[in-house]
Amino acid sequence: MLQAPVAELKPAQPKSLRLKGKEGENLHFWVREVELAMDAALISTERLRVAFALSNLEGRAKTWAYTRKSTSLGCFTTWAQLCQQLRAAFLPANYEYRQRSRFLACKQGKRELRE
C-alpha cells in the first residue's frame, strides 16, 4: 500500500527587523515584529530567540547590547529579560505613565473614555 508523503513543517525565513535605538523609534512594534518572525521561523529556545533579536540590532542599540553583554555575563539569558532591559534603556522613565495618561484622556465627542 502506498502512503502519501507527509508534509514537512519548514520554518519561514525571517525578514530583517532592525532596531537602531533612535529617539522616537517604536520599541513595542519592533518587539512584536521580532516575536512574529521568531514564531514563523520556529525559533523556540531562549538562547536562539535572544541571538536572533541581538542580530537585528544596529547603531546605538547594537552598541548598547554588546557593551552590556561584554560587561555583564548572563545579562540576556531570556527573551523577556532582553525586552525588559531594552525598555529600560530606550524608553523614557515615565513612558508607561505617559501612555496611560494619553489613553485615559481620550474622548469621542463629549464622551470620555471612562463613561
Secondary structure, DSSP 4 states (H G I P E B T S, - for coil): ---PPPPPP-PPPPPP--B---TT--HHHHHHHHHHHHHHTT--SHHHHHHHHHTTB-HHHHHHHHHHHHHSTTTTSSHHHHHHHHHHHHS-TTHHHHHHHHHHT-EETTEETT-
